[in-house]
Amino acid sequence: MASHLVVRACPPFGVRGAVSGLEHDSLALLDGAELERARAMTPRTRQNFLAGRLAQRRFAAGLLGVQASDLTAWYSCPRCGTGADISHGKPAYLLRGEAVPLLLSLSRAAGWTLLAGLVDPDPGQRLGIDVEDPARADFDGFDDVVLTAAEQLHLAGLGGISLLRGRARLWARKEAWLKMLGTGLQTAPDTLDVLGTNVDGHAGLRDLTPAETGLPADLVAAIAVAVLP
Ligand SMILES: CC(C)(COP(=O)(O)OP(=O)(O)OC[C@H]1O[C@@H](n2cnc3c(N)ncnc32)[C@H](O)[C@@H]1OP(=O)(O)O)[C@@H](O)C(=O)NCCC(=O)NCCS
């Protein structure tokens, strides 16, 4: 069967279509390592984290046509390894102990959760998604930490919201690509050039429009899908 990609945005609390409340019944769907990680968070962060994890589990279950309660979170961290006791890194689930034919990626910004699922992936295929709020790119030093010299030149002359959107656009591409690789920010973002797409061998990296994601137009998003050797 050919692989197919599904992207879904989940709104913040209080907005129509938001993840249903974080009541006991819903939280019981999550696994021990996920709940343990949540316990160490501040209330607001915890709420966003749990909502995203619930949305991701229900999304995965819907794509697979199974019960969310039959899935076990099976995260992979390049440093810590893979398994039920890993609560961070690249997301995946087991179905009753077996790997499932589904790639997943998740990102949160401004209370929104953006999910991508690739059902029946081809061998070696990888997936990464990212959403950014341009308002979060408004700090001194952003360009030096995040952008290559060519990217800094590309944004030179921009100001105000155009600059912030330009920064956030490049940042979203970088994070989508680095999530796809599975390394995250262990790779320094200022070493990765994502000007345009399909540059530097980044075939499969592209921006997502609000029409494709369902996100509000003030947020920017990117997705990376590629076959890695
Ligand atoms: C991946 C990363 C760039 C995303 O950061 P962010 O902008 O703060 O967060 P986003 O909301 O966009 O994405 C968070 C999601 O990215 C995913 N993610 C985290 N690390 C990932 C990785 N190595 N590969 C793929 N996806 C990853 C998870 O689904 C995470 O969701 P969670 O909070 O429910 O666990 C950042 O978390 C990172 O670099 N992590 C790796 C750092 C690392 O390896 N540290 C060593 C830990 S021992």
The ligand as an ORCA input file, in Angstrom:
! r2SCAN-3c Opt
* xyz 0 1
  C      13.440     18.394     18.892
  C      13.547     19.838     19.415
  C      14.336     20.636     18.411
  C      12.126     20.389     19.556
  O      12.105     21.463     20.424
  P      10.935     22.523     20.709
  O      10.891     23.565     19.660
  O      11.149     22.959     22.086
  O       9.590     21.750     20.735
  P       8.444     21.365     19.692
  O       7.155     21.640     20.367
  O       8.614     21.912     18.322
  O       8.652     19.777     19.581
  C       8.596     18.964     20.726
  C       8.481     17.554     20.228
  O       9.619     17.257     19.403
  C       9.742     15.844     19.381
  N      11.143     15.525     19.545
  C      11.954     15.795     20.595
  N      13.196     15.324     20.359
  C      13.165     14.748     19.136
  C      14.127     14.087     18.345
  N      15.388     13.893     18.775
  N      13.764     13.633     17.122
  C      12.507     13.806     16.678
  N      11.520     14.435     17.395
  C      11.867     14.888     18.608
  C       8.868     15.271     20.506
  O       7.699     14.742     19.899
  C       8.524     16.500     21.313
  O       7.264     16.382     21.926
  P       7.118     16.147     23.530
  O       7.367     17.501     24.151
  O       5.714     15.673     23.680
  O       8.138     15.134     23.954
  C      14.274     19.872     20.780
  O      13.405     19.347     21.742
  C      15.533     19.073     20.768
  O      16.500     19.398     20.145
  N      15.554     17.960     21.459
  C      16.681     17.028     21.429
  C      17.757     17.434     22.410
  C      18.409     16.199     22.957
  O      18.573     15.215     22.276
  N      18.693     16.243     24.218
  C      19.209     15.108     24.866
  C      18.187     14.661     25.894
  S      18.919     13.419     26.938
*
